[in-house]
Amino acid sequence: MKVNCRESDNNLFVELEGEFDLHTADYFKKKVSEQLTTEICNLILDLDGIEFIDSSGLGAILSIYKKLNQQGGKVGVVNITSQVERIFEVSGLLKIIDIYHSQQELLDKI
């Protein structure tokens, strides 16, 4: 899985590509955790390139959510496929993480 991070205006944008599973979840957590400084207020996950996600991937996202939430930050998701959105729904992640149609919509609302 590819994890591309960039910071802008106290927001961390993370674009993911590939399969998000047991084999890549720890890499995601490590890569994103390294970028989560106290200046980061929000995390924007772009899941357009995610073809598959399992419980390990969901757990990794939840772990980052908890860490950022303790700092008073928020996590939002953009460009999610219908298949991955369904997995978010079934897992209950949609109760704590919002999905947006675009990065601009997300930035306008957080």
N, C-alpha and C positions, 0 to 999 in steps of 0.2 A: 504494500500500500504506500502511496505517496502522501506525504503530509507537508503542505506548503503553508507557512505562517508569515503573516506580515502585520505590523502594528501601525495604527493610524488613529490619532485623536483619542488615546486611552482605550481603544478597542483593539482586540486581537482577532484578525480574520484568519480562519483556518480552512483551507481547501483540501478535501480528501478525495483520493482516487484509488479504486481497486476494491479489494475485499476487506471488510472490517470484521475480523474474527479473532479467535484464540491466538493465532500466530502474529497478529498485528496490533492487538489492543494495548499491550505494554509499551510498544514503540510509540503509539499515539499518546498515551499518558505521559511518557517521559518527554517527548518532544514538546507537547503543549505546556506541561508543568514548568519546563525551563523558561518558557515565554511569559508565564503568569507572574508578573511583578506586581507590586502594590499599586503601580500606576494604572494597571489594566482594570477597567470598569466592566467591560462587556466582552463576551466571546461570541463571535459569529461563525457558526459552522456551515460551510457550503458543502452539501452532500451530493451535489450533482454527479460526481464521478464514482459514487459508491454503488456497486453492483449487488452487494450482499452484505448483510450485517447479522451477527448472531448475538447470543446473550453476553459474550465477552466484550463485544463492541459496545453494546448498550451499557454494560457495567462500567466501561472506561469513560463513556460520556457522563454517566451519573457521578462517577468519582470526580471528574473535573468540575461538574456542576456544583457539587457539594463544596469543593475547595473555593470556587469563585463566589458562591453564595455566602460563605463565611466572611468574605471580604466585602460583601454588599453589592456584588456584581450580578449580572444576568447572563443567561445563555439563550441564544436564539438560533434557529436553523432555517436555512434558505436552500432553495433548489433541491428539494427532497423528491425522490421518485415515489410513485404511488405504492410500490412494493415495500420500500423502506418505511414510508409513512404508516402503512398498515402494521408493520412490526412495532413501531413506536406506539401506536394506538393500543395494540394488544398488550404490550408490556407495561402500559401505564405512564410512559415517559411524557406523553402529551399533557398530562395533568400538571407537570412542572416546567416543561420546556415548550415554548411557543414556536410555531412554524410560520414563516413569512414568505411572500411571493418573490420578494427581491431584497437585496441588501439595503436599498434606500428605504423601503417600507419598514424594515426592522430598525434602522437607525432613527427614523422619525418617531417610532413608538417607544424606544427605550431611553 
